[in-house]
């Protein structure tokens, strides 16, 4: 896994207020992530570069994680949730989006797979 560090003086196109909301669920913990999809991978389906997480902010009934999308591209947005006692993975939610420098649109996994088909 490679973490992308955004330099403080980064001057490229950015969408500064993209956020991932993770609702609070008692007796569980969650791990949200956003990764830039760079191609296909035989084991994990996609070659991904994970963006660095920032400390979350509590909002109402859950945590909000803010991300800066550093470049135009396709991103995977996911949240994994585990049982706090048993460490069993309870759920994995994944969605995909495309960022064109100005706008963000949701796209399907199948669309992402087609774009990176050999």
Jmol script that loads the backbone (N, CA, C; Angstrom):
load data "model"
ATOM      1  N   UNK A   1       0.848  -1.162   0.000  1.00  0.00           N
ATOM      2  CA  UNK A   1       0.000   0.000   0.000  1.00  0.00           C
ATOM      3  C   UNK A   1       0.898   1.230   0.000  1.00  0.00           C
ATOM      4  N   UNK A   2       0.604   2.182  -0.862  1.00  0.00           N
ATOM      5  CA  UNK A   2       1.335   3.436  -0.907  1.00  0.00           C
ATOM      6  C   UNK A   2       0.413   4.568  -0.484  1.00  0.00           C
ATOM      7  N   UNK A   3       0.839   5.384   0.465  1.00  0.00           N
ATOM      8  CA  UNK A   3       0.065   6.532   0.923  1.00  0.00           C
ATOM      9  C   UNK A   3       0.525   7.748   0.133  1.00  0.00           C
ATOM     10  N   UNK A   4      -0.416   8.518  -0.394  1.00  0.00           N
ATOM     11  CA  UNK A   4      -0.075   9.735  -1.116  1.00  0.00           C
ATOM     12  C   UNK A   4      -0.058  10.875  -0.114  1.00  0.00           C
ATOM     13  N   UNK A   5       1.093  11.529   0.009  1.00  0.00           N
ATOM     14  CA  UNK A   5       1.218  12.704   0.864  1.00  0.00           C
ATOM     15  C   UNK A   5       1.051  13.928  -0.007  1.00  0.00           C
ATOM     16  N   UNK A   6       0.145  14.818   0.360  1.00  0.00           N
ATOM     17  CA  UNK A   6      -0.094  16.025  -0.412  1.00  0.00           C
ATOM     18  C   UNK A   6       0.816  17.127   0.125  1.00  0.00           C
ATOM     19  N   UNK A   7       1.706  17.682  -0.707  1.00  0.00           N
ATOM     20  CA  UNK A   7       2.561  18.761  -0.212  1.00  0.00           C
ATOM     21  C   UNK A   7       1.745  19.994   0.169  1.00  0.00           C
ATOM     22  N   UNK A   8       2.227  20.732   1.151  1.00  0.00           N
ATOM     23  CA  UNK A   8       1.529  21.917   1.625  1.00  0.00           C
ATOM     24  C   UNK A   8       1.375  22.943   0.502  1.00  0.00           C
ATOM     25  N   UNK A   9       2.353  23.037  -0.382  1.00  0.00           N
ATOM     26  CA  UNK A   9       2.313  24.028  -1.460  1.00  0.00           C
ATOM     27  C   UNK A   9       1.722  23.455  -2.752  1.00  0.00           C
ATOM     28  N   UNK A  10       0.965  22.372  -2.658  1.00  0.00           N
ATOM     29  CA  UNK A  10       0.353  21.757  -3.834  1.00  0.00           C
ATOM     30  C   UNK A  10      -0.518  22.778  -4.551  1.00  0.00           C
ATOM     31  N   UNK A  11      -0.320  22.913  -5.871  1.00  0.00           N
ATOM     32  CA  UNK A  11      -1.009  23.953  -6.620  1.00  0.00           C
ATOM     33  C   UNK A  11      -1.893  23.370  -7.719  1.00  0.00           C
ATOM     34  N   UNK A  12      -2.140  22.080  -7.682  1.00  0.00           N
ATOM     35  CA  UNK A  12      -2.957  21.454  -8.708  1.00  0.00           C
ATOM     36  C   UNK A  12      -4.432  21.573  -8.402  1.00  0.00           C
ATOM     37  N   UNK A  13      -5.279  20.998  -9.277  1.00  0.00           N
ATOM     38  CA  UNK A  13      -6.719  21.044  -9.006  1.00  0.00           C
ATOM     39  C   UNK A  13      -7.056  20.199  -7.786  1.00  0.00           C
ATOM     40  N   UNK A  14      -7.845  20.746  -6.895  1.00  0.00           N
ATOM     41  CA  UNK A  14      -8.217  20.036  -5.673  1.00  0.00           C
ATOM     42  C   UNK A  14      -9.694  20.237  -5.386  1.00  0.00           C
ATOM     43  N   UNK A  15     -10.295  19.239  -4.811  1.00  0.00           N
ATOM     44  CA  UNK A  15     -11.648  19.357  -4.311  1.00  0.00           C
ATOM     45  C   UNK A  15     -11.514  19.214  -2.806  1.00  0.00           C
ATOM     46  N   UNK A  16     -11.465  20.330  -2.111  1.00  0.00           N
ATOM     47  CA  UNK A  16     -11.053  20.333  -0.716  1.00  0.00           C
ATOM     48  C   UNK A  16     -12.088  19.810   0.258  1.00  0.00           C
ATOM     49  N   UNK A  17     -13.360  19.818  -0.124  1.00  0.00           N
ATOM     50  CA  UNK A  17     -14.370  19.474   0.869  1.00  0.00           C
ATOM     51  C   UNK A  17     -15.085  18.162   0.602  1.00  0.00           C
ATOM     52  N   UNK A  18     -14.396  17.192  -0.005  1.00  0.00           N
ATOM     53  CA  UNK A  18     -15.003  15.874  -0.155  1.00  0.00           C
ATOM     54  C   UNK A  18     -14.982  15.199   1.210  1.00  0.00           C
ATOM     55  N   UNK A  19     -16.106  14.651   1.601  1.00  0.00           N
ATOM     56  CA  UNK A  19     -16.169  14.049   2.934  1.00  0.00           C
ATOM     57  C   UNK A  19     -16.816  12.670   2.890  1.00  0.00           C
ATOM     58  N   UNK A  20     -16.397  11.854   3.837  1.00  0.00           N
ATOM     59  CA  UNK A  20     -16.963  10.522   4.026  1.00  0.00           C
ATOM     60  C   UNK A  20     -17.587  10.502   5.420  1.00  0.00           C
ATOM     61  N   UNK A  21     -18.890  10.232   5.489  1.00  0.00           N
ATOM     62  CA  UNK A  21     -19.592  10.159   6.779  1.00  0.00           C
ATOM     63  C   UNK A  21     -19.666   8.702   7.208  1.00  0.00           C
ATOM     64  N   UNK A  22     -19.272   8.434   8.446  1.00  0.00           N
ATOM     65  CA  UNK A  22     -19.305   7.086   9.011  1.00  0.00           C
ATOM     66  C   UNK A  22     -20.179   7.120  10.252  1.00  0.00           C
ATOM     67  N   UNK A  23     -21.413   6.567  10.169  1.00  0.00           N
ATOM     68  CA  UNK A  23     -22.308   6.599  11.327  1.00  0.00           C
ATOM     69  C   UNK A  23     -21.755   5.790  12.499  1.00  0.00           C
ATOM     70  N   UNK A  24     -22.063   6.261  13.682  1.00  0.00           N
ATOM     71  CA  UNK A  24     -21.691   5.533  14.895  1.00  0.00           C
ATOM     72  C   UNK A  24     -22.577   4.304  15.025  1.00  0.00           C
ATOM     73  N   UNK A  25     -21.949   3.155  15.287  1.00  0.00           N
ATOM     74  CA  UNK A  25     -22.668   1.914  15.576  1.00  0.00           C
ATOM     75  C   UNK A  25     -22.020   1.329  16.825  1.00  0.00           C
ATOM     76  N   UNK A  26     -22.804   1.140  17.869  1.00  0.00           N
ATOM     77  CA  UNK A  26     -22.276   0.639  19.145  1.00  0.00           C
ATOM     78  C   UNK A  26     -21.551  -0.685  18.952  1.00  0.00           C
ATOM     79  N   UNK A  27     -20.476  -0.870  19.699  1.00  0.00           N
ATOM     80  CA  UNK A  27     -19.704  -2.111  19.751  1.00  0.00           C
ATOM     81  C   UNK A  27     -19.030  -2.460  18.427  1.00  0.00           C
ATOM     82  N   UNK A  28     -18.768  -1.460  17.608  1.00  0.00           N
ATOM     83  CA  UNK A  28     -18.038  -1.671  16.357  1.00  0.00           C
ATOM     84  C   UNK A  28     -17.000  -0.570  16.186  1.00  0.00           C
ATOM     85  N   UNK A  29     -16.068  -0.813  15.262  1.00  0.00           N
ATOM     86  CA  UNK A  29     -15.184   0.268  14.834  1.00  0.00           C
ATOM     87  C   UNK A  29     -15.101   0.215  13.318  1.00  0.00           C
ATOM     88  N   UNK A  30     -14.835   1.368  12.720  1.00  0.00           N
ATOM     89  CA  UNK A  30     -14.861   1.467  11.264  1.00  0.00           C
ATOM     90  C   UNK A  30     -13.562   2.075  10.748  1.00  0.00           C
ATOM     91  N   UNK A  31     -13.230   1.729   9.518  1.00  0.00           N
ATOM     92  CA  UNK A  31     -12.045   2.256   8.850  1.00  0.00           C
ATOM     93  C   UNK A  31     -12.459   2.766   7.474  1.00  0.00           C
ATOM     94  N   UNK A  32     -12.582   4.081   7.306  1.00  0.00           N
ATOM     95  CA  UNK A  32     -12.882   4.630   5.991  1.00  0.00           C
ATOM     96  C   UNK A  32     -11.587   4.855   5.211  1.00  0.00           C
ATOM     97  N   UNK A  33     -11.672   4.823   3.892  1.00  0.00           N
ATOM     98  CA  UNK A  33     -10.504   5.109   3.063  1.00  0.00           C
ATOM     99  C   UNK A  33     -10.951   5.647   1.710  1.00  0.00           C
ATOM    100  N   UNK A  34     -10.042   6.364   1.065  1.00  0.00           N
ATOM    101  CA  UNK A  34     -10.197   6.770  -0.330  1.00  0.00           C
ATOM    102  C   UNK A  34      -8.882   6.444  -1.017  1.00  0.00           C
ATOM    103  N   UNK A  35      -8.986   5.818  -2.176  1.00  0.00           N
ATOM    104  CA  UNK A  35      -7.787   5.492  -2.930  1.00  0.00           C
ATOM    105  C   UNK A  35      -7.951   5.912  -4.384  1.00  0.00           C
ATOM    106  N   UNK A  36      -6.843   6.339  -4.970  1.00  0.00           N
ATOM    107  CA  UNK A  36      -6.795   6.668  -6.385  1.00  0.00           C
ATOM    108  C   UNK A  36      -6.581   5.377  -7.153  1.00  0.00           C
ATOM    109  N   UNK A  37      -7.450   5.082  -8.104  1.00  0.00           N
ATOM    110  CA  UNK A  37      -7.339   3.855  -8.902  1.00  0.00           C
ATOM    111  C   UNK A  37      -6.446   4.166 -10.102  1.00  0.00           C
ATOM    112  N   UNK A  38      -5.345   3.408 -10.227  1.00  0.00           N
ATOM    113  CA  UNK A  38      -4.364   3.668 -11.279  1.00  0.00           C
ATOM    114  C   UNK A  38      -4.311   2.601 -12.357  1.00  0.00           C
ATOM    115  N   UNK A  39      -5.045   1.534 -12.204  1.00  0.00           N
ATOM    116  CA  UNK A  39      -5.004   0.467 -13.195  1.00  0.00           C
ATOM    117  C   UNK A  39      -5.585  -0.802 -12.630  1.00  0.00           C
ATOM    118  N   UNK A  40      -5.369  -1.886 -13.342  1.00  0.00           N
ATOM    119  CA  UNK A  40      -5.889  -3.173 -12.877  1.00  0.00           C
ATOM    120  C   UNK A  40      -4.810  -3.917 -12.105  1.00  0.00           C
ATOM    121  N   UNK A  41      -5.238  -4.849 -11.270  1.00  0.00           N
ATOM    122  CA  UNK A  41      -4.339  -5.660 -10.465  1.00  0.00           C
ATOM    123  C   UNK A  41      -4.902  -7.073 -10.421  1.00  0.00           C
ATOM    124  N   UNK A  42      -4.083  -8.097 -10.687  1.00  0.00           N
ATOM    125  CA  UNK A  42      -4.612  -9.465 -10.730  1.00  0.00           C
ATOM    126  C   UNK A  42      -5.152  -9.977  -9.395  1.00  0.00           C
ATOM    127  N   UNK A  43      -4.603  -9.502  -8.290  1.00  0.00           N
ATOM    128  CA  UNK A  43      -5.045  -9.989  -6.980  1.00  0.00           C
ATOM    129  C   UNK A  43      -6.176  -9.134  -6.396  1.00  0.00           C
ATOM    130  N   UNK A  44      -6.038  -7.812  -6.467  1.00  0.00           N
ATOM    131  CA  UNK A  44      -6.988  -6.906  -5.809  1.00  0.00           C
ATOM    132  C   UNK A  44      -7.943  -6.222  -6.784  1.00  0.00           C
ATOM    133  N   UNK A  45      -7.926  -6.615  -8.042  1.00  0.00           N
ATOM    134  CA  UNK A  45      -8.758  -6.063  -9.120  1.00  0.00           C
ATOM    135  C   UNK A  45      -8.265  -4.703  -9.597  1.00  0.00           C
ATOM    136  N   UNK A  46      -7.875  -3.811  -8.667  1.00  0.00           N
ATOM    137  CA  UNK A  46      -7.411  -2.489  -9.060  1.00  0.00           C
ATOM    138  C   UNK A  46      -6.090  -2.168  -8.372  1.00  0.00           C
ATOM    139  N   UNK A  47      -5.198  -1.515  -9.107  1.00  0.00           N
ATOM    140  CA  UNK A  47      -4.001  -0.947  -8.496  1.00  0.00           C
ATOM    141  C   UNK A  47      -4.441   0.376  -7.881  1.00  0.00           C
ATOM    142  N   UNK A  48      -4.191   0.525  -6.592  1.00  0.00           N
ATOM    143  CA  UNK A  48      -4.692   1.706  -5.873  1.00  0.00           C
ATOM    144  C   UNK A  48      -3.582   2.356  -5.073  1.00  0.00           C
ATOM    145  N   UNK A  49      -3.696   3.668  -4.928  1.00  0.00           N
ATOM    146  CA  UNK A  49      -2.814   4.441  -4.069  1.00  0.00           C
ATOM    147  C   UNK A  49      -3.700   5.149  -3.058  1.00  0.00           C
ATOM    148  N   UNK A  50      -3.511   4.820  -1.788  1.00  0.00           N
ATOM    149  CA  UNK A  50      -4.403   5.295  -0.726  1.00  0.00           C
ATOM    150  C   UNK A  50      -4.041   6.713  -0.298  1.00  0.00           C
ATOM    151  N   UNK A  51      -5.073   7.546  -0.169  1.00  0.00           N
ATOM    152  CA  UNK A  51      -4.879   8.907   0.316  1.00  0.00           C
ATOM    153  C   UNK A  51      -4.752   8.889   1.836  1.00  0.00           C
ATOM    154  N   UNK A  52      -3.988   9.814   2.349  1.00  0.00           N
ATOM    155  CA  UNK A  52      -3.800   9.905   3.792  1.00  0.00           C
ATOM    156  C   UNK A  52      -5.085  10.396   4.449  1.00  0.00           C
ATOM    157  N   UNK A  53      -5.459   9.729   5.535  1.00  0.00           N
ATOM    158  CA  UNK A  53      -6.649  10.155   6.287  1.00  0.00           C
ATOM    159  C   UNK A  53      -6.308  11.337   7.168  1.00  0.00           C
ATOM    160  N   UNK A  54      -7.323  12.153   7.396  1.00  0.00           N
ATOM    161  CA  UNK A  54      -7.180  13.266   8.328  1.00  0.00           C
ATOM    162  C   UNK A  54      -8.019  12.954   9.558  1.00  0.00           C
ATOM    163  N   UNK A  55      -7.704  13.568  10.697  1.00  0.00           N
ATOM    164  CA  UNK A  55      -8.512  13.290  11.888  1.00  0.00           C
ATOM    165  C   UNK A  55      -9.982  13.620  11.635  1.00  0.00           C
ATOM    166  N   UNK A  56     -10.873  12.760  12.093  1.00  0.00           N
ATOM    167  CA  UNK A  56     -12.301  12.977  11.848  1.00  0.00           C
ATOM    168  C   UNK A  56     -12.893  14.033  12.774  1.00  0.00           C
ATOM    169  N   UNK A  57     -14.075  14.472  12.393  1.00  0.00           N
ATOM    170  CA  UNK A  57     -14.847  15.440  13.178  1.00  0.00           C
ATOM    171  C   UNK A  57     -16.185  14.779  13.511  1.00  0.00           C
ATOM    172  N   UNK A  58     -16.609  14.878  14.765  1.00  0.00           N
ATOM    173  CA  UNK A  58     -17.898  14.311  15.174  1.00  0.00           C
ATOM    174  C   UNK A  58     -19.022  15.195  14.663  1.00  0.00           C
ATOM    175  N   UNK A  59     -20.025  14.587  14.013  1.00  0.00           N
ATOM    176  CA  UNK A  59     -21.173  15.348  13.529  1.00  0.00           C
ATOM    177  C   UNK A  59     -22.441  14.546  13.826  1.00  0.00           C
ATOM    178  N   UNK A  60     -23.183  14.991  14.815  1.00  0.00           N
ATOM    179  CA  UNK A  60     -24.476  14.383  15.119  1.00  0.00           C
ATOM    180  C   UNK A  60     -24.373  12.963  15.605  1.00  0.00           C
ATOM    181  N   UNK A  61     -24.475  12.012  14.688  1.00  0.00           N
ATOM    182  CA  UNK A  61     -24.483  10.594  15.069  1.00  0.00           C
ATOM    183  C   UNK A  61     -23.380   9.803  14.375  1.00  0.00           C
ATOM    184  N   UNK A  62     -22.270  10.472  14.063  1.00  0.00           N
ATOM    185  CA  UNK A  62     -21.169   9.757  13.427  1.00  0.00           C
ATOM    186  C   UNK A  62     -19.971  10.655  13.178  1.00  0.00           C
ATOM    187  N   UNK A  63     -18.972  10.088  12.527  1.00  0.00           N
ATOM    188  CA  UNK A  63     -17.722  10.779  12.236  1.00  0.00           C
ATOM    189  C   UNK A  63     -17.681  11.191  10.777  1.00  0.00           C
ATOM    190  N   UNK A  64     -17.124  12.373  10.521  1.00  0.00           N
ATOM    191  CA  UNK A  64     -16.913  12.851   9.155  1.00  0.00           C
ATOM    192  C   UNK A  64     -15.410  12.928   8.915  1.00  0.00           C
ATOM    193  N   UNK A  65     -14.968  12.295   7.832  1.00  0.00           N
ATOM    194  CA  UNK A  65     -13.569  12.322   7.420  1.00  0.00           C
ATOM    195  C   UNK A  65     -13.474  13.181   6.166  1.00  0.00           C
ATOM    196  N   UNK A  66     -12.563  14.156   6.179  1.00  0.00           N
ATOM    197  CA  UNK A  66     -12.388  15.052   5.041  1.00  0.00           C
ATOM    198  C   UNK A  66     -11.170  14.622   4.231  1.00  0.00           C
ATOM    199  N   UNK A  67     -11.307  14.672   2.928  1.00  0.00           N
ATOM    200  CA  UNK A  67     -10.224  14.292   2.030  1.00  0.00           C
ATOM    201  C   UNK A  67     -10.048  15.356   0.963  1.00  0.00           C
ATOM    202  N   UNK A  68      -8.815  15.503   0.504  1.00  0.00           N
ATOM    203  CA  UNK A  68      -8.509  16.357  -0.633  1.00  0.00           C
ATOM    204  C   UNK A  68      -8.137  15.436  -1.792  1.00  0.00           C
ATOM    205  N   UNK A  69      -8.885  15.510  -2.868  1.00  0.00           N
ATOM    206  CA  UNK A  69      -8.576  14.702  -4.037  1.00  0.00           C
ATOM    207  C   UNK A  69      -7.494  15.440  -4.829  1.00  0.00           C
ATOM    208  N   UNK A  70      -6.269  14.881  -4.878  1.00  0.00           N
ATOM    209  CA  UNK A  70      -5.136  15.648  -5.389  1.00  0.00           C
ATOM    210  C   UNK A  70      -5.057  15.785  -6.906  1.00  0.00           C
ATOM    211  N   UNK A  71      -5.629  14.858  -7.643  1.00  0.00           N
ATOM    212  CA  UNK A  71      -5.519  14.914  -9.100  1.00  0.00           C
ATOM    213  C   UNK A  71      -6.805  14.410  -9.738  1.00  0.00           C
ATOM    214  N   UNK A  72      -6.947  14.742 -11.002  1.00  0.00           N
ATOM    215  CA  UNK A  72      -8.065  14.222 -11.788  1.00  0.00           C
ATOM    216  C   UNK A  72      -7.915  12.711 -11.862  1.00  0.00           C
ATOM    217  N   UNK A  73      -9.016  11.986 -11.682  1.00  0.00           N
ATOM    218  CA  UNK A  73      -8.921  10.537 -11.769  1.00  0.00           C
ATOM    219  C   UNK A  73     -10.129   9.831 -11.204  1.00  0.00           C
ATOM    220  N   UNK A  74      -9.981   8.510 -11.084  1.00  0.00           N
ATOM    221  CA  UNK A  74     -11.027   7.645 -10.548  1.00  0.00           C
ATOM    222  C   UNK A  74     -10.618   7.248  -9.132  1.00  0.00           C
ATOM    223  N   UNK A  75     -11.563   7.334  -8.211  1.00  0.00           N
ATOM    224  CA  UNK A  75     -11.294   7.040  -6.812  1.00  0.00           C
ATOM    225  C   UNK A  75     -12.244   5.961  -6.293  1.00  0.00           C
ATOM    226  N   UNK A  76     -11.693   5.120  -5.410  1.00  0.00           N
ATOM    227  CA  UNK A  76     -12.498   4.141  -4.684  1.00  0.00           C
ATOM    228  C   UNK A  76     -12.713   4.700  -3.284  1.00  0.00           C
ATOM    229  N   UNK A  77     -13.956   4.687  -2.835  1.00  0.00           N
ATOM    230  CA  UNK A  77     -14.309   5.166  -1.500  1.00  0.00           C
ATOM    231  C   UNK A  77     -14.870   3.975  -0.736  1.00  0.00           C
ATOM    232  N   UNK A  78     -14.277   3.662   0.402  1.00  0.00           N
ATOM    233  CA  UNK A  78     -14.727   2.483   1.135  1.00  0.00           C
ATOM    234  C   UNK A  78     -14.793   2.708   2.627  1.00  0.00           C
ATOM    235  N   UNK A  79     -15.628   1.897   3.258  1.00  0.00           N
ATOM    236  CA  UNK A  79     -15.718   1.866   4.720  1.00  0.00           C
ATOM    237  C   UNK A  79     -15.833   0.400   5.130  1.00  0.00           C
ATOM    238  N   UNK A  80     -14.886  -0.036   5.944  1.00  0.00           N
ATOM    239  CA  UNK A  80     -14.942  -1.377   6.528  1.00  0.00           C
ATOM    240  C   UNK A  80     -15.336  -1.232   7.985  1.00  0.00           C
ATOM    241  N   UNK A  81     -16.186  -2.158   8.459  1.00  0.00           N
ATOM    242  CA  UNK A  81     -16.644  -2.102   9.852  1.00  0.00           C
ATOM    243  C   UNK A  81     -16.443  -3.473  10.502  1.00  0.00           C
ATOM    244  N   UNK A  82     -15.839  -3.458  11.714  1.00  0.00           N
ATOM    245  CA  UNK A  82     -15.564  -4.670  12.466  1.00  0.00           C
ATOM    246  C   UNK A  82     -16.298  -4.668  13.797  1.00  0.00           C
ATOM    247  N   UNK A  83     -16.549  -5.868  14.320  1.00  0.00           N
ATOM    248  CA  UNK A  83     -17.068  -6.045  15.672  1.00  0.00           C
ATOM    249  C   UNK A  83     -15.929  -5.769  16.647  1.00  0.00           C
ATOM    250  N   UNK A  84     -16.168  -4.925  17.638  1.00  0.00           N
ATOM    251  CA  UNK A  84     -15.124  -4.550  18.596  1.00  0.00           C
ATOM    252  C   UNK A  84     -14.631  -5.719  19.439  1.00  0.00           C
ATOM    253  N   UNK A  85     -15.513  -6.652  19.753  1.00  0.00           N
ATOM    254  CA  UNK A  85     -15.124  -7.778  20.608  1.00  0.00           C
ATOM    255  C   UNK A  85     -14.466  -8.902  19.838  1.00  0.00           C
ATOM    256  N   UNK A  86     -15.078  -9.340  18.748  1.00  0.00           N
ATOM    257  CA  UNK A  86     -14.593 -10.517  18.025  1.00  0.00           C
ATOM    258  C   UNK A  86     -13.618 -10.184  16.897  1.00  0.00           C
ATOM    259  N   UNK A  87     -13.518  -8.907  16.519  1.00  0.00           N
ATOM    260  CA  UNK A  87     -12.697  -8.454  15.396  1.00  0.00           C
ATOM    261  C   UNK A  87     -13.182  -9.001  14.056  1.00  0.00           C
ATOM    262  N   UNK A  88     -14.403  -9.506  14.030  1.00  0.00           N
ATOM    263  CA  UNK A  88     -14.986 -10.027  12.793  1.00  0.00           C
ATOM    264  C   UNK A  88     -15.389  -8.873  11.876  1.00  0.00           C
ATOM    265  N   UNK A  89     -15.032  -8.990  10.581  1.00  0.00           N
ATOM    266  CA  UNK A  89     -15.446  -7.990   9.610  1.00  0.00           C
ATOM    267  C   UNK A  89     -16.949  -8.112   9.404  1.00  0.00           C
ATOM    268  N   UNK A  90     -17.677  -7.037   9.692  1.00  0.00           N
ATOM    269  CA  UNK A  90     -19.135  -7.057   9.608  1.00  0.00           C
ATOM    270  C   UNK A  90     -19.648  -6.549   8.265  1.00  0.00           C
ATOM    271  N   UNK A  91     -18.966  -5.564   7.705  1.00  0.00           N
ATOM    272  CA  UNK A  91     -19.429  -5.017   6.431  1.00  0.00           C
ATOM    273  C   UNK A  91     -18.289  -4.305   5.720  1.00  0.00           C
ATOM    274  N   UNK A  92     -18.444  -4.208   4.404  1.00  0.00           N
ATOM    275  CA  UNK A  92     -17.502  -3.468   3.566  1.00  0.00           C
ATOM    276  C   UNK A  92     -18.329  -2.772   2.493  1.00  0.00           C
ATOM    277  N   UNK A  93     -18.388  -1.464   2.581  1.00  0.00           N
ATOM    278  CA  UNK A  93     -19.123  -0.670   1.598  1.00  0.00           C
ATOM    279  C   UNK A  93     -18.110   0.003   0.681  1.00  0.00           C
ATOM    280  N   UNK A  94     -18.290  -0.136  -0.626  1.00  0.00           N
ATOM    281  CA  UNK A  94     -17.370   0.447  -1.593  1.00  0.00           C
ATOM    282  C   UNK A  94     -18.170   1.145  -2.681  1.00  0.00           C
ATOM    283  N   UNK A  95     -17.723   2.326  -3.049  1.00  0.00           N
ATOM    284  CA  UNK A  95     -18.297   3.036  -4.189  1.00  0.00           C
ATOM    285  C   UNK A  95     -17.149   3.666  -4.971  1.00  0.00           C
ATOM    286  N   UNK A  96     -17.448   4.128  -6.169  1.00  0.00           N
ATOM    287  CA  UNK A  96     -16.431   4.703  -7.042  1.00  0.00           C
ATOM    288  C   UNK A  96     -16.900   6.053  -7.538  1.00  0.00           C
ATOM    289  N   UNK A  97     -15.936   6.945  -7.723  1.00  0.00           N
ATOM    290  CA  UNK A  97     -16.262   8.262  -8.258  1.00  0.00           C
ATOM    291  C   UNK A  97     -15.178   8.698  -9.216  1.00  0.00           C
ATOM    292  N   UNK A  98     -15.543   9.611 -10.090  1.00  0.00           N
ATOM    293  CA  UNK A  98     -14.589  10.193 -11.023  1.00  0.00           C
ATOM    294  C   UNK A  98     -14.542  11.691 -10.760  1.00  0.00           C
ATOM    295  N   UNK A  99     -13.326  12.213 -10.661  1.00  0.00           N
ATOM    296  CA  UNK A  99     -13.101  13.633 -10.403  1.00  0.00           C
ATOM    297  C   UNK A  99     -12.435  14.229 -11.632  1.00  0.00           C
ATOM    298  N   UNK A 100     -13.046  15.270 -12.225  1.00  0.00           N
ATOM    299  CA  UNK A 100     -12.500  15.873 -13.447  1.00  0.00           C
ATOM    300  C   UNK A 100     -11.824  17.215 -13.204  1.00  0.00           C
ATOM    301  N   UNK A 101     -11.566  17.558 -11.950  1.00  0.00           N
ATOM    302  CA  UNK A 101     -10.943  18.827 -11.617  1.00  0.00           C
ATOM    303  C   UNK A 101     -11.946  19.849 -11.136  1.00  0.00           C
ATOM    304  N   UNK A 102     -13.211  19.677 -11.537  1.00  0.00           N
ATOM    305  CA  UNK A 102     -14.271  20.594 -11.119  1.00  0.00           C
ATOM    306  C   UNK A 102     -15.413  19.865 -10.431  1.00  0.00           C
ATOM    307  N   UNK A 103     -15.831  18.764 -11.013  1.00  0.00           N
ATOM    308  CA  UNK A 103     -16.999  18.036 -10.531  1.00  0.00           C
ATOM    309  C   UNK A 103     -16.646  16.607 -10.163  1.00  0.00           C
ATOM    310  N   UNK A 104     -17.488  16.040  -9.301  1.00  0.00           N
ATOM    311  CA  UNK A 104     -17.366  14.643  -8.901  1.00  0.00           C
ATOM    312  C   UNK A 104     -18.649  13.930  -9.305  1.00  0.00           C
ATOM    313  N   UNK A 105     -18.505  12.770  -9.952  1.00  0.00           N
ATOM    314  CA  UNK A 105     -19.660  11.952 -10.323  1.00  0.00           C
ATOM    315  C   UNK A 105     -19.435  10.529  -9.844  1.00  0.00           C
ATOM    316  N   UNK A 106     -20.490   9.891  -9.384  1.00  0.00           N
ATOM    317  CA  UNK A 106     -20.423   8.477  -9.031  1.00  0.00           C
ATOM    318  C   UNK A 106     -20.411   7.648 -10.308  1.00  0.00           C
ATOM    319  N   UNK A 107     -19.619   6.570 -10.301  1.00  0.00           N
ATOM    320  CA  UNK A 107     -19.607   5.639 -11.424  1.00  0.00           C
ATOM    321  C   UNK A 107     -19.653   4.225 -10.869  1.00  0.00           C
ATOM    322  N   UNK A 108     -20.050   3.289 -11.680  1.00  0.00           N
ATOM    323  CA  UNK A 108     -20.177   1.900 -11.232  1.00  0.00           C
ATOM    324  C   UNK A 108     -18.825   1.191 -11.264  1.00  0.00           C
ATOM    325  N   UNK A 109     -18.721   0.138 -10.486  1.00  0.00           N
ATOM    326  CA  UNK A 109     -17.515  -0.701 -10.488  1.00  0.00           C
ATOM    327  C   UNK A 109     -17.272  -1.271 -11.873  1.00  0.00           C
ATOM    328  N   UNK A 110     -18.337  -1.659 -12.555  1.00  0.00           N
ATOM    329  CA  UNK A 110     -18.218  -2.217 -13.903  1.00  0.00           C
ATOM    330  C   UNK A 110     -17.617  -1.189 -14.854  1.00  0.00           C
ATOM    331  N   UNK A 111     -18.022   0.069 -14.714  1.00  0.00           N
ATOM    332  CA  UNK A 111     -17.471   1.135 -15.545  1.00  0.00           C
ATOM    333  C   UNK A 111     -15.969   1.302 -15.281  1.00  0.00           C
ATOM    334  N   UNK A 112     -15.563   1.232 -14.013  1.00  0.00           N
ATOM    335  CA  UNK A 112     -14.155   1.339 -13.663  1.00  0.00           C
ATOM    336  C   UNK A 112     -13.393   0.168 -14.275  1.00  0.00           C
ATOM    337  N   UNK A 113     -13.921  -1.039 -14.183  1.00  0.00           N
ATOM    338  CA  UNK A 113     -13.276  -2.215 -14.730  1.00  0.00           C
ATOM    339  C   UNK A 113     -13.105  -2.088 -16.250  1.00  0.00           C
ATOM    340  N   UNK A 114     -14.100  -1.578 -16.923  1.00  0.00           N
ATOM    341  CA  UNK A 114     -14.029  -1.394 -18.374  1.00  0.00           C
ATOM    342  C   UNK A 114     -12.941  -0.399 -18.748  1.00  0.00           C
ATOM    343  N   UNK A 115     -12.787   0.655 -17.974  1.00  0.00           N
ATOM    344  CA  UNK A 115     -11.792   1.683 -18.277  1.00  0.00           C
ATOM    345  C   UNK A 115     -10.368   1.148 -18.161  1.00  0.00           C
ATOM    346  N   UNK A 116     -10.157   0.154 -17.286  1.00  0.00           N
ATOM    347  CA  UNK A 116      -8.809  -0.379 -17.076  1.00  0.00           C
ATOM    348  C   UNK A 116      -8.628  -1.770 -17.668  1.00  0.00           C
ATOM    349  N   UNK A 117      -9.569  -2.215 -18.503  1.00  0.00           N
ATOM    350  CA  UNK A 117      -9.436  -3.533 -19.140  1.00  0.00           C
ATOM    351  C   UNK A 117      -8.256  -3.500 -20.107  1.00  0.00           C
ATOM    352  N   UNK A 118      -7.532  -4.592 -20.125  1.00  0.00           N
ATOM    353  CA  UNK A 118      -6.349  -4.669 -21.004  1.00  0.00           C
ATOM    354  C   UNK A 118      -6.722  -4.903 -22.434  1.00  0.00           C
TER     355      UNK A 118
END
end "model"
wireframe off; spacefill off
backbone 0.3
color backbone group
